[in-house]
Amino acid sequence: MRAEPIAKTLQAVFEGLSAPKKDPRQEVCGALMSLLDEEEKKHVKPWNLQGGVLTLHIDSPARMFALNLKKARLLQQLRERIKPQAVKEIRLRIGVLK
């Protein structure tokens, strides 16, 4: 049995510690925004992801109605792109976009 040089072991440990961690919220929001067309992106803002519930703020009732019609399809497409358990539900709320 051969001993591994300590430098190689330490390097592997430090690389593992410094590896960027993926934020599930960023992953979900990025996937969602890629599913929306350019006009929809102007009127929608991902607000919160908690307990598998993704809350989106929409700037007008008319846009909210249109997105509500697409909500089931968006949820299905999100589940195909990322982990299926990451988003269980999408909630739409009227809100101010900043």
C-alpha positions in Angstrom: 0.0 0.0 0.0 1.3 3.4 -1.0 0.9 6.6 1.1 -0.6 9.6 -0.7 1.4 12.8 -0.4 -0.3 15.2 2.2 -0.2 18.1 -0.3 -2.4 16.2 -2.7 -4.9 15.3 0.0 -5.0 18.9 1.3 -5.5 20.3 -2.2 -8.5 18.0 -2.7 -10.0 19.1 0.7 -9.5 22.8 0.0 -11.0 22.5 -3.5 -14.1 20.8 -2.0 -14.5 23.6 0.5 -14.1 26.4 -2.0 -16.4 24.9 -4.6 -19.3 27.3 -5.2 -22.6 26.0 -3.7 -25.7 26.2 -5.8 -28.5 28.2 -4.4 -31.8 26.3 -5.1 -33.6 29.6 -5.4 -31.3 30.9 -8.1 -31.5 27.6 -10.0 -35.3 27.7 -10.0 -35.6 31.4 -10.8 -33.1 31.0 -13.7 -35.0 28.0 -15.1 -38.3 29.9 -14.8 -37.1 33.0 -16.5 -35.7 30.9 -19.4 -39.3 29.5 -19.9 -40.9 32.9 -20.2 -40.8 35.0 -23.3 -39.3 38.5 -23.4 -42.6 40.3 -22.8 -43.5 38.1 -19.9 -40.1 38.7 -18.2 -40.8 42.4 -18.0 -43.9 41.8 -15.9 -42.9 38.9 -13.7 -40.5 38.8 -10.7 -39.7 35.6 -8.7 -40.3 36.7 -5.2 -39.9 33.7 -2.9 -39.2 29.9 -2.8 -40.1 28.3 0.4 -41.2 24.8 1.2 -41.4 24.0 -2.5 -43.8 26.9 -3.2 -42.5 29.4 -5.7 -44.2 32.8 -5.4 -44.1 35.2 -8.3 -45.1 38.9 -8.3 -46.9 40.0 -11.3 -47.4 43.7 -12.1 -51.0 43.7 -13.4 -54.2 41.6 -13.0 -54.3 41.0 -16.8 -50.8 39.6 -16.8 -51.6 37.5 -13.8 -54.7 36.0 -15.6 -52.5 35.1 -18.6 -49.8 33.5 -16.5 -52.4 31.6 -14.5 -53.5 29.9 -17.7 -49.9 28.8 -18.3 -49.1 28.0 -14.6 -49.6 24.2 -14.9 -47.4 24.0 -18.0 -44.7 26.2 -16.4 -44.7 23.9 -13.3 -44.3 20.8 -15.5 -41.5 22.3 -17.5 -39.7 23.5 -14.3 -39.9 20.0 -12.9 -38.4 18.6 -16.1 -35.5 21.1 -16.0 -34.6 20.9 -12.3 -35.3 18.5 -9.5 -39.0 17.5 -9.5 -39.3 18.1 -5.7 -37.8 21.6 -5.9 -41.1 23.2 -6.9 -44.4 21.7 -5.8 -46.6 24.7 -6.5 -46.5 28.1 -8.2 -48.4 31.0 -6.5 -49.1 34.3 -8.4 -49.5 37.6 -6.5 -50.0 41.1 -7.7 -47.0 43.1 -6.6 -44.6 45.9 -7.4 -41.6 45.0 -9.5 -38.4 46.7 -8.6 
